[in-house]
Amino acid sequence: MKFNLRKKDYYICPYCFSKHKLNEVNFICSNDPDVCLNARNLKPIVPRSAEDKNEMPESIFCNECGQKTNIKICPTCSTELPYSIGEYDNLIFTVIGTKGAGKSHYIAVLIDKIMNEIASAFDYSFSAVDDATMKRYRNDFYNPVFRRNEIIGVTHSAKTDFSVKQPLIYNLTFRESGFFGMLLKSRMISNTVTITFFDTSGEDLDSEDMMKNVNKYIYNSSGLIFLIDPLQLESVRQRLPENIKLPEQNTEIEDLLSRTANLIRKENGIKVDKPIDIPVAVVFSKMDALESLIDSSSCINYPSSHARNGYFDLSDFEDVNDTIESLIRSFGEENFVNQLSSNFKEYAYFGMTALGCSPEEGKITKLKPHRVEDPFLWLLYKYKFIKGEKKK
């Protein structure tokens, strides 16, 4: 697959979400703090070389000590920026859902799957842009699930836990494929996109004011992955066998969808009669818990075919989309479906399970992820980073 490299004339800080021209970037000195006070005080150095044209300088020389530095920081919040900022597209994917919907487990398994299972099918590399992302993913997501076989603790509010505000930022780099790519010993890069993931605390989604203050990334998102815990739906709870352990019920899914749509409209100035153009992947999580309610021959039970075929399988996608929408309607969530279609221009339905089992006393007995990559690949398809085909 081949796409043209796309470069914008602005960038958005992935921490404070301020928008800047490419030449509006600051630096801090990389010298020893005992040598240069700029480094100790973290005061930005204005890049004089970029004042007259909208280009982002790769490096500058410190005005105090003369040391060359390439450490870029946001001029608004003074946070160190990813080294690739401003070079390529930056997609912000936000995972939202009510408390206990499985957002953290989803991110843990999804990123591992992107790295280790579907990368070769789409001929890309997926790498963290900084140590902060590597450490947070390993400590907060990967190690509990894959090393210790433990469930991830409840995500705390961003008001009390600063780490929740720290995004996971990765570069997704596609390489030239096909006959032309095979002729090259060193495969040419055909496109690169910086992808930022946010894991949202369910507690921070209980009011629109809270979302506005601590979840600015929601209305700056390129795509939303909206997780629905089926065990929260009253109709599902009534139909499941009595031996199924049910979680405590919390926020209604249509309330969360309303708050999300209202927030995006207000902050981005979108009138109520205009659709929001942020694509939304609505995902039924914990599909393994619905085994008794779903026909064994349903397409939901089959493995995802997208990575196997090396393209986004539109036939499989349409089957799953129709099946999950019908399932949600059958569970009495017509209002949710209607709200989604009236607020968002592009949306789709998916079903998956991140763990594939019901944890026992905090332990994951047998990890069996199923279709976790589908929503992510759909978003890449919508942004034309991967191709879609229908089975003949």
Contacts in CASP RR format, 6 or more apart in sequence:
PFRMAT RR
TARGET T0000
AUTHOR 0000-0000-0000
METHOD contacts of the structure
MODEL  1
MKFNLRKKDYYICPYCFSKHKLNEVNFICSNDPDVCLNARNLKPIVPRSA
EDKNEMPESIFCNECGQKTNIKICPTCSTELPYSIGEYDNLIFTVIGTKG
AGKSHYIAVLIDKIMNEIASAFDYSFSAVDDATMKRYRNDFYNPVFRRNE
IIGVTHSAKTDFSVKQPLIYNLTFRESGFFGMLLKSRMISNTVTITFFDT
SGEDLDSEDMMKNVNKYIYNSSGLIFLIDPLQLESVRQRLPENIKLPEQN
TEIEDLLSRTANLIRKENGIKVDKPIDIPVAVVFSKMDALESLIDSSSCI
NYPSSHARNGYFDLSDFEDVNDTIESLIRSFGEENFVNQLSSNFKEYAYF
GMTALGCSPEEGKITKLKPHRVEDPFLWLLYKYKFIKGEKKK
1 122 0 8 1.000
1 123 0 8 1.000
1 174 0 8 1.000
1 177 0 8 1.000
1 190 0 8 1.000
1 386 0 8 1.000
1 387 0 8 1.000
2 176 0 8 1.000
2 177 0 8 1.000
2 190 0 8 1.000
3 174 0 8 1.000
3 190 0 8 1.000
3 191 0 8 1.000
3 384 0 8 1.000
3 385 0 8 1.000
4 191 0 8 1.000
5 88 0 8 1.000
5 189 0 8 1.000
5 190 0 8 1.000
5 191 0 8 1.000
5 192 0 8 1.000
6 88 0 8 1.000
6 89 0 8 1.000
6 191 0 8 1.000
7 86 0 8 1.000
7 87 0 8 1.000
7 88 0 8 1.000
8 86 0 8 1.000
8 89 0 8 1.000
9 21 0 8 1.000
9 22 0 8 1.000
9 54 0 8 1.000
10 19 0 8 1.000
10 20 0 8 1.000
10 21 0 8 1.000
10 22 0 8 1.000
11 19 0 8 1.000
11 20 0 8 1.000
11 22 0 8 1.000
11 25 0 8 1.000
11 56 0 8 1.000
11 81 0 8 1.000
11 85 0 8 1.000
11 86 0 8 1.000
11 90 0 8 1.000
12 18 0 8 1.000
12 19 0 8 1.000
12 20 0 8 1.000
12 90 0 8 1.000
12 92 0 8 1.000
12 220 0 8 1.000
13 19 0 8 1.000
13 20 0 8 1.000
13 74 0 8 1.000
13 76 0 8 1.000
13 77 0 8 1.000
13 79 0 8 1.000
13 81 0 8 1.000
14 81 0 8 1.000
14 82 0 8 1.000
14 90 0 8 1.000
14 92 0 8 1.000
14 167 0 8 1.000
14 169 0 8 1.000
14 196 0 8 1.000
14 217 0 8 1.000
15 74 0 8 1.000
15 77 0 8 1.000
15 79 0 8 1.000
15 165 0 8 1.000
15 166 0 8 1.000
15 167 0 8 1.000
16 74 0 8 1.000
16 76 0 8 1.000
16 77 0 8 1.000
16 79 0 8 1.000
16 216 0 8 1.000
17 216 0 8 1.000
17 217 0 8 1.000
17 220 0 8 1.000
18 74 0 8 1.000
18 75 0 8 1.000
18 76 0 8 1.000
18 77 0 8 1.000
20 74 0 8 1.000
20 75 0 8 1.000
20 76 0 8 1.000
21 54 0 8 1.000
22 50 0 8 1.000
22 54 0 8 1.000
22 55 0 8 1.000
22 56 0 8 1.000
22 86 0 8 1.000
23 47 0 8 1.000
23 50 0 8 1.000
23 51 0 8 1.000
23 53 0 8 1.000
23 54 0 8 1.000
23 55 0 8 1.000
23 56 0 8 1.000
23 57 0 8 1.000
24 75 0 8 1.000
25 47 0 8 1.000
25 50 0 8 1.000
25 56 0 8 1.000
25 57 0 8 1.000
25 72 0 8 1.000
25 73 0 8 1.000
25 74 0 8 1.000
25 75 0 8 1.000
25 81 0 8 1.000
25 85 0 8 1.000
26 44 0 8 1.000
26 45 0 8 1.000
26 46 0 8 1.000
26 47 0 8 1.000
26 72 0 8 1.000
26 73 0 8 1.000
26 74 0 8 1.000
26 75 0 8 1.000
26 78 0 8 1.000
27 44 0 8 1.000
27 45 0 8 1.000
27 47 0 8 1.000
27 59 0 8 1.000
27 60 0 8 1.000
27 69 0 8 1.000
27 70 0 8 1.000
27 71 0 8 1.000
27 72 0 8 1.000
27 73 0 8 1.000
28 38 0 8 1.000
28 39 0 8 1.000
28 42 0 8 1.000
28 43 0 8 1.000
28 44 0 8 1.000
28 45 0 8 1.000
28 69 0 8 1.000
28 71 0 8 1.000
28 73 0 8 1.000
28 80 0 8 1.000
29 36 0 8 1.000
29 38 0 8 1.000
29 39 0 8 1.000
29 45 0 8 1.000
29 62 0 8 1.000
29 64 0 8 1.000
29 65 0 8 1.000
29 67 0 8 1.000
29 69 0 8 1.000
29 71 0 8 1.000
30 39 0 8 1.000
30 67 0 8 1.000
30 68 0 8 1.000
30 69 0 8 1.000
30 70 0 8 1.000
30 71 0 8 1.000
31 38 0 8 1.000
31 39 0 8 1.000
31 62 0 8 1.000
31 65 0 8 1.000
31 66 0 8 1.000
31 67 0 8 1.000
31 69 0 8 1.000
32 39 0 8 1.000
33 39 0 8 1.000
33 40 0 8 1.000
34 40 0 8 1.000
35 65 0 8 1.000
35 67 0 8 1.000
36 62 0 8 1.000
36 64 0 8 1.000
36 65 0 8 1.000
36 67 0 8 1.000
37 43 0 8 1.000
37 64 0 8 1.000
38 45 0 8 1.000
38 62 0 8 1.000
38 63 0 8 1.000
38 64 0 8 1.000
38 65 0 8 1.000
42 73 0 8 1.000
42 78 0 8 1.000
44 73 0 8 1.000
44 75 0 8 1.000
44 78 0 8 1.000
45 60 0 8 1.000
45 62 0 8 1.000
45 63 0 8 1.000
45 69 0 8 1.000
47 57 0 8 1.000
47 60 0 8 1.000
48 60 0 8 1.000
49 57 0 8 1.000
49 60 0 8 1.000
50 56 0 8 1.000
50 57 0 8 1.000
56 72 0 8 1.000
56 85 0 8 1.000
56 86 0 8 1.000
56 87 0 8 1.000
58 70 0 8 1.000
59 68 0 8 1.000
59 69 0 8 1.000
59 70 0 8 1.000
60 68 0 8 1.000
60 69 0 8 1.000
61 67 0 8 1.000
61 68 0 8 1.000
61 69 0 8 1.000
62 68 0 8 1.000
62 69 0 8 1.000
70 83 0 8 1.000
71 80 0 8 1.000
72 80 0 8 1.000
72 81 0 8 1.000
72 83 0 8 1.000
72 85 0 8 1.000
73 79 0 8 1.000
73 80 0 8 1.000
73 81 0 8 1.000
74 81 0 8 1.000
80 130 0 8 1.000
82 129 0 8 1.000
82 130 0 8 1.000
82 169 0 8 1.000
82 194 0 8 1.000
83 129 0 8 1.000
83 130 0 8 1.000
84 129 0 8 1.000
84 171 0 8 1.000
84 192 0 8 1.000
84 194 0 8 1.000
85 194 0 8 1.000
87 192 0 8 1.000
88 191 0 8 1.000
88 192 0 8 1.000
88 193 0 8 1.000
88 194 0 8 1.000
89 193 0 8 1.000
89 194 0 8 1.000
89 383 0 8 1.000
90 193 0 8 1.000
90 194 0 8 1.000
90 195 0 8 1.000
90 196 0 8 1.000
90 222 0 8 1.000
91 193 0 8 1.000
91 194 0 8 1.000
91 195 0 8 1.000
91 196 0 8 1.000
91 222 0 8 1.000
91 223 0 8 1.000
91 379 0 8 1.000
91 383 0 8 1.000
92 167 0 8 1.000
92 195 0 8 1.000
92 196 0 8 1.000
92 198 0 8 1.000
92 217 0 8 1.000
92 220 0 8 1.000
92 221 0 8 1.000
92 222 0 8 1.000
92 223 0 8 1.000
93 195 0 8 1.000
93 196 0 8 1.000
93 197 0 8 1.000
93 198 0 8 1.000
93 221 0 8 1.000
93 222 0 8 1.000
93 223 0 8 1.000
93 224 0 8 1.000
93 225 0 8 1.000
93 376 0 8 1.000
93 379 0 8 1.000
94 197 0 8 1.000
94 198 0 8 1.000
94 200 0 8 1.000
94 215 0 8 1.000
94 217 0 8 1.000
94 218 0 8 1.000
94 221 0 8 1.000
94 223 0 8 1.000
94 224 0 8 1.000
94 225 0 8 1.000
95 103 0 8 1.000
95 106 0 8 1.000
95 107 0 8 1.000
95 197 0 8 1.000
95 198 0 8 1.000
95 199 0 8 1.000
95 200 0 8 1.000
95 225 0 8 1.000
95 227 0 8 1.000
96 103 0 8 1.000
96 200 0 8 1.000
96 202 0 8 1.000
96 205 0 8 1.000
96 218 0 8 1.000
96 224 0 8 1.000
96 225 0 8 1.000
96 226 0 8 1.000
96 227 0 8 1.000
96 256 0 8 1.000
96 260 0 8 1.000
97 103 0 8 1.000
97 200 0 8 1.000
97 202 0 8 1.000
97 205 0 8 1.000
97 226 0 8 1.000
97 227 0 8 1.000
97 228 0 8 1.000
97 229 0 8 1.000
97 253 0 8 1.000
97 256 0 8 1.000
98 202 0 8 1.000
98 205 0 8 1.000
98 228 0 8 1.000
98 229 0 8 1.000
98 232 0 8 1.000
98 250 0 8 1.000
98 251 0 8 1.000
98 253 0 8 1.000
98 256 0 8 1.000
99 154 0 8 1.000
99 201 0 8 1.000
99 202 0 8 1.000
99 203 0 8 1.000
99 250 0 8 1.000
99 251 0 8 1.000
100 154 0 8 1.000
100 202 0 8 1.000
100 229 0 8 1.000
100 247 0 8 1.000
100 250 0 8 1.000
101 202 0 8 1.000
101 227 0 8 1.000
101 228 0 8 1.000
101 229 0 8 1.000
101 232 0 8 1.000
101 285 0 8 1.000
102 227 0 8 1.000
102 229 0 8 1.000
102 285 0 8 1.000
102 286 0 8 1.000
102 354 0 8 1.000
103 155 0 8 1.000
103 199 0 8 1.000
103 200 0 8 1.000
103 202 0 8 1.000
103 227 0 8 1.000
104 140 0 8 1.000
104 141 0 8 1.000
104 152 0 8 1.000
104 153 0 8 1.000
104 155 0 8 1.000
104 199 0 8 1.000
105 145 0 8 1.000
105 151 0 8 1.000
105 152 0 8 1.000
105 354 0 8 1.000
105 355 0 8 1.000
106 225 0 8 1.000
106 227 0 8 1.000
106 283 0 8 1.000
106 285 0 8 1.000
106 352 0 8 1.000
106 354 0 8 1.000
106 372 0 8 1.000
107 141 0 8 1.000
107 168 0 8 1.000
107 197 0 8 1.000
107 199 0 8 1.000
108 137 0 8 1.000
108 141 0 8 1.000
108 142 0 8 1.000
108 144 0 8 1.000
108 145 0 8 1.000
108 146 0 8 1.000
108 152 0 8 1.000
108 354 0 8 1.000
109 145 0 8 1.000
109 354 0 8 1.000
109 355 0 8 1.000
109 367 0 8 1.000
109 369 0 8 1.000
109 372 0 8 1.000
110 354 0 8 1.000
110 372 0 8 1.000
110 373 0 8 1.000
110 376 0 8 1.000
111 137 0 8 1.000
111 141 0 8 1.000
111 142 0 8 1.000
111 168 0 8 1.000
111 170 0 8 1.000
111 197 0 8 1.000
112 142 0 8 1.000
112 146 0 8 1.000
113 369 0 8 1.000
113 372 0 8 1.000
113 373 0 8 1.000
114 126 0 8 1.000
114 373 0 8 1.000
114 376 0 8 1.000
115 126 0 8 1.000
117 307 0 8 1.000
117 373 0 8 1.000
118 306 0 8 1.000
118 307 0 8 1.000
118 373 0 8 1.000
118 377 0 8 1.000
119 125 0 8 1.000
119 126 0 8 1.000
121 306 0 8 1.000
121 307 0 8 1.000
121 308 0 8 1.000
121 309 0 8 1.000
121 310 0 8 1.000
122 174 0 8 1.000
122 307 0 8 1.000
122 310 0 8 1.000
122 386 0 8 1.000
123 174 0 8 1.000
123 175 0 8 1.000
123 177 0 8 1.000
124 172 0 8 1.000
124 173 0 8 1.000
124 174 0 8 1.000
124 175 0 8 1.000
125 171 0 8 1.000
125 172 0 8 1.000
125 173 0 8 1.000
125 175 0 8 1.000
126 170 0 8 1.000
126 171 0 8 1.000
126 172 0 8 1.000
126 173 0 8 1.000
127 170 0 8 1.000
127 171 0 8 1.000
127 173 0 8 1.000
128 134 0 8 1.000
128 137 0 8 1.000
128 168 0 8 1.000
128 169 0 8 1.000
128 170 0 8 1.000
129 169 0 8 1.000
129 170 0 8 1.000
129 171 0 8 1.000
129 194 0 8 1.000
130 169 0 8 1.000
132 166 0 8 1.000
133 167 0 8 1.000
133 168 0 8 1.000
133 169 0 8 1.000
133 170 0 8 1.000
136 163 0 8 1.000
136 166 0 8 1.000
136 168 0 8 1.000
137 168 0 8 1.000
140 152 0 8 1.000
140 163 0 8 1.000
141 152 0 8 1.000
144 150 0 8 1.000
144 151 0 8 1.000
144 152 0 8 1.000
144 153 0 8 1.000
145 151 0 8 1.000
145 152 0 8 1.000
145 355 0 8 1.000
145 364 0 8 1.000
145 367 0 8 1.000
146 367 0 8 1.000
149 363 0 8 1.000
149 364 0 8 1.000
149 365 0 8 1.000
149 367 0 8 1.000
150 362 0 8 1.000
150 363 0 8 1.000
150 364 0 8 1.000
151 355 0 8 1.000
151 359 0 8 1.000
151 362 0 8 1.000
151 363 0 8 1.000
151 364 0 8 1.000
154 201 0 8 1.000
155 161 0 8 1.000
155 164 0 8 1.000
155 199 0 8 1.000
155 200 0 8 1.000
155 201 0 8 1.000
155 202 0 8 1.000
155 203 0 8 1.000
156 164 0 8 1.000
156 201 0 8 1.000
156 203 0 8 1.000
157 164 0 8 1.000
157 201 0 8 1.000
157 203 0 8 1.000
157 204 0 8 1.000
157 214 0 8 1.000
158 164 0 8 1.000
158 165 0 8 1.000
158 201 0 8 1.000
158 204 0 8 1.000
158 214 0 8 1.000
158 215 0 8 1.000
159 204 0 8 1.000
159 214 0 8 1.000
164 199 0 8 1.000
164 201 0 8 1.000
164 204 0 8 1.000
165 214 0 8 1.000
167 196 0 8 1.000
167 197 0 8 1.000
167 198 0 8 1.000
167 217 0 8 1.000
168 196 0 8 1.000
168 197 0 8 1.000
168 198 0 8 1.000
168 199 0 8 1.000
169 194 0 8 1.000
169 195 0 8 1.000
169 196 0 8 1.000
169 197 0 8 1.000
170 194 0 8 1.000
170 195 0 8 1.000
170 196 0 8 1.000
170 197 0 8 1.000
171 192 0 8 1.000
171 193 0 8 1.000
171 194 0 8 1.000
171 195 0 8 1.000
172 192 0 8 1.000
172 193 0 8 1.000
172 194 0 8 1.000
172 195 0 8 1.000
172 385 0 8 1.000
173 189 0 8 1.000
173 191 0 8 1.000
173 192 0 8 1.000
174 189 0 8 1.000
174 190 0 8 1.000
174 191 0 8 1.000
174 192 0 8 1.000
174 385 0 8 1.000
175 181 0 8 1.000
175 187 0 8 1.000
175 188 0 8 1.000
175 189 0 8 1.000
175 190 0 8 1.000
176 184 0 8 1.000
176 187 0 8 1.000
176 188 0 8 1.000
176 189 0 8 1.000
176 190 0 8 1.000
177 190 0 8 1.000
181 187 0 8 1.000
181 188 0 8 1.000
191 385 0 8 1.000
193 383 0 8 1.000
193 385 0 8 1.000
196 217 0 8 1.000
198 215 0 8 1.000
198 217 0 8 1.000
200 215 0 8 1.000
200 218 0 8 1.000
202 251 0 8 1.000
204 210 0 8 1.000
204 211 0 8 1.000
204 214 0 8 1.000
204 215 0 8 1.000
205 211 0 8 1.000
205 215 0 8 1.000
205 251 0 8 1.000
205 256 0 8 1.000
205 259 0 8 1.000
205 260 0 8 1.000
206 251 0 8 1.000
207 259 0 8 1.000
208 259 0 8 1.000
208 262 0 8 1.000
208 263 0 8 1.000
211 218 0 8 1.000
211 259 0 8 1.000
211 260 0 8 1.000
211 263 0 8 1.000
212 263 0 8 1.000
212 266 0 8 1.000
212 267 0 8 1.000
218 224 0 8 1.000
218 260 0 8 1.000
218 263 0 8 1.000
218 264 0 8 1.000
219 263 0 8 1.000
219 264 0 8 1.000
219 267 0 8 1.000
219 268 0 8 1.000
221 278 0 8 1.000
222 278 0 8 1.000
222 379 0 8 1.000
222 383 0 8 1.000
223 278 0 8 1.000
223 279 0 8 1.000
223 280 0 8 1.000
223 281 0 8 1.000
223 379 0 8 1.000
224 260 0 8 1.000
224 278 0 8 1.000
224 279 0 8 1.000
224 280 0 8 1.000
224 281 0 8 1.000
225 281 0 8 1.000
225 283 0 8 1.000
225 375 0 8 1.000
225 376 0 8 1.000
225 379 0 8 1.000
226 256 0 8 1.000
226 257 0 8 1.000
226 260 0 8 1.000
226 280 0 8 1.000
226 281 0 8 1.000
226 282 0 8 1.000
226 283 0 8 1.000
227 283 0 8 1.000
227 285 0 8 1.000
228 253 0 8 1.000
228 282 0 8 1.000
228 283 0 8 1.000
228 284 0 8 1.000
228 285 0 8 1.000
228 328 0 8 1.000
229 247 0 8 1.000
229 285 0 8 1.000
229 286 0 8 1.000
230 236 0 8 1.000
230 284 0 8 1.000
230 285 0 8 1.000
230 286 0 8 1.000
230 287 0 8 1.000
230 289 0 8 1.000
230 290 0 8 1.000
230 331 0 8 1.000
231 237 0 8 1.000
231 240 0 8 1.000
231 244 0 8 1.000
231 246 0 8 1.000
231 247 0 8 1.000
231 286 0 8 1.000
231 289 0 8 1.000
232 247 0 8 1.000
232 249 0 8 1.000
232 250 0 8 1.000
232 253 0 8 1.000
233 253 0 8 1.000
233 331 0 8 1.000
233 332 0 8 1.000
233 333 0 8 1.000
234 249 0 8 1.000
235 331 0 8 1.000
235 332 0 8 1.000
235 333 0 8 1.000
236 290 0 8 1.000
236 293 0 8 1.000
236 331 0 8 1.000
237 246 0 8 1.000
237 249 0 8 1.000
239 293 0 8 1.000
240 246 0 8 1.000
240 289 0 8 1.000
240 292 0 8 1.000
240 293 0 8 1.000
241 292 0 8 1.000
244 289 0 8 1.000
245 358 0 8 1.000
253 333 0 8 1.000
253 336 0 8 1.000
254 333 0 8 1.000
254 335 0 8 1.000
254 336 0 8 1.000
254 339 0 8 1.000
257 336 0 8 1.000
257 339 0 8 1.000
257 340 0 8 1.000
257 343 0 8 1.000
258 339 0 8 1.000
261 276 0 8 1.000
261 339 0 8 1.000
261 343 0 8 1.000
261 344 0 8 1.000
264 270 0 8 1.000
264 276 0 8 1.000
264 278 0 8 1.000
265 271 0 8 1.000
265 272 0 8 1.000
265 276 0 8 1.000
268 276 0 8 1.000
270 276 0 8 1.000
275 343 0 8 1.000
275 344 0 8 1.000
275 345 0 8 1.000
276 343 0 8 1.000
276 344 0 8 1.000
276 345 0 8 1.000
277 345 0 8 1.000
277 346 0 8 1.000
278 344 0 8 1.000
279 344 0 8 1.000
279 345 0 8 1.000
279 346 0 8 1.000
279 347 0 8 1.000
279 348 0 8 1.000
279 378 0 8 1.000
279 379 0 8 1.000
279 382 0 8 1.000
280 340 0 8 1.000
280 344 0 8 1.000
280 346 0 8 1.000
280 347 0 8 1.000
280 348 0 8 1.000
281 347 0 8 1.000
281 348 0 8 1.000
281 350 0 8 1.000
281 375 0 8 1.000
281 378 0 8 1.000
281 379 0 8 1.000
282 324 0 8 1.000
282 328 0 8 1.000
282 340 0 8 1.000
282 347 0 8 1.000
282 348 0 8 1.000
282 349 0 8 1.000
282 350 0 8 1.000
283 349 0 8 1.000
283 350 0 8 1.000
283 351 0 8 1.000
283 352 0 8 1.000
283 375 0 8 1.000
284 290 0 8 1.000
284 324 0 8 1.000
284 327 0 8 1.000
284 328 0 8 1.000
284 349 0 8 1.000
284 350 0 8 1.000
284 351 0 8 1.000
284 352 0 8 1.000
285 351 0 8 1.000
285 352 0 8 1.000
285 353 0 8 1.000
285 354 0 8 1.000
286 353 0 8 1.000
287 294 0 8 1.000
287 300 0 8 1.000
287 351 0 8 1.000
287 352 0 8 1.000
287 353 0 8 1.000
287 370 0 8 1.000
287 371 0 8 1.000
288 353 0 8 1.000
288 355 0 8 1.000
288 356 0 8 1.000
288 357 0 8 1.000
288 358 0 8 1.000
288 368 0 8 1.000
288 370 0 8 1.000
289 353 0 8 1.000
289 358 0 8 1.000
294 300 0 8 1.000
294 301 0 8 1.000
294 327 0 8 1.000
298 323 0 8 1.000
299 316 0 8 1.000
299 319 0 8 1.000
299 320 0 8 1.000
299 323 0 8 1.000
300 320 0 8 1.000
300 323 0 8 1.000
300 324 0 8 1.000
300 351 0 8 1.000
300 371 0 8 1.000
302 316 0 8 1.000
303 370 0 8 1.000
303 371 0 8 1.000
304 316 0 8 1.000
304 371 0 8 1.000
304 373 0 8 1.000
304 374 0 8 1.000
305 313 0 8 1.000
305 316 0 8 1.000
306 312 0 8 1.000
306 313 0 8 1.000
306 316 0 8 1.000
306 317 0 8 1.000
306 373 0 8 1.000
306 374 0 8 1.000
306 377 0 8 1.000
307 373 0 8 1.000
307 377 0 8 1.000
309 389 0 8 1.000
311 386 0 8 1.000
311 387 0 8 1.000
311 388 0 8 1.000
311 389 0 8 1.000
312 377 0 8 1.000
312 378 0 8 1.000
312 380 0 8 1.000
312 381 0 8 1.000
312 386 0 8 1.000
312 387 0 8 1.000
312 388 0 8 1.000
312 389 0 8 1.000
313 388 0 8 1.000
313 389 0 8 1.000
313 390 0 8 1.000
313 391 0 8 1.000
314 388 0 8 1.000
314 389 0 8 1.000
314 390 0 8 1.000
315 390 0 8 1.000
315 391 0 8 1.000
316 391 0 8 1.000
317 348 0 8 1.000
317 374 0 8 1.000
317 378 0 8 1.000
320 349 0 8 1.000
320 350 0 8 1.000
320 351 0 8 1.000
320 371 0 8 1.000
320 374 0 8 1.000
321 348 0 8 1.000
321 349 0 8 1.000
321 350 0 8 1.000
323 349 0 8 1.000
324 349 0 8 1.000
324 350 0 8 1.000
324 351 0 8 1.000
325 337 0 8 1.000
325 349 0 8 1.000
328 336 0 8 1.000
328 337 0 8 1.000
328 349 0 8 1.000
329 337 0 8 1.000
340 347 0 8 1.000
341 347 0 8 1.000
346 382 0 8 1.000
348 375 0 8 1.000
348 378 0 8 1.000
350 371 0 8 1.000
350 374 0 8 1.000
350 375 0 8 1.000
350 378 0 8 1.000
351 371 0 8 1.000
351 374 0 8 1.000
352 369 0 8 1.000
352 370 0 8 1.000
352 371 0 8 1.000
352 372 0 8 1.000
352 374 0 8 1.000
352 375 0 8 1.000
353 368 0 8 1.000
353 369 0 8 1.000
353 370 0 8 1.000
353 371 0 8 1.000
353 372 0 8 1.000
354 369 0 8 1.000
354 372 0 8 1.000
355 364 0 8 1.000
355 367 0 8 1.000
355 368 0 8 1.000
355 369 0 8 1.000
356 366 0 8 1.000
356 367 0 8 1.000
356 368 0 8 1.000
356 369 0 8 1.000
356 370 0 8 1.000
357 364 0 8 1.000
357 365 0 8 1.000
357 366 0 8 1.000
357 367 0 8 1.000
357 368 0 8 1.000
358 365 0 8 1.000
359 365 0 8 1.000
377 386 0 8 1.000
380 386 0 8 1.000
381 387 0 8 1.000
381 388 0 8 1.000
END
